């Protein structure tokens, strides 16, 4: 996720980058977001754009032992 300034070090909060990414997703497609190997911390909660549902958005990575998204609420 270097295109949106994500840092996969497990300690940097990627909330702003995550919100920016979600705001750019079009409701016209079924987007897939790829996370390379790393641990991506995302603090707080967020919502999808109007017109995007959770079943339309897909997150993939290099595998469960390599790419993780960590929620910090």
Secondary structure, 3 states (H helix, E strand, C coil): CHHHCCCCEEEEECHHHHHHHHHHCCCCCCCEEEECCEEEEEECCCCCCCCCCCCCCEEEECCCCCEEEEEEC
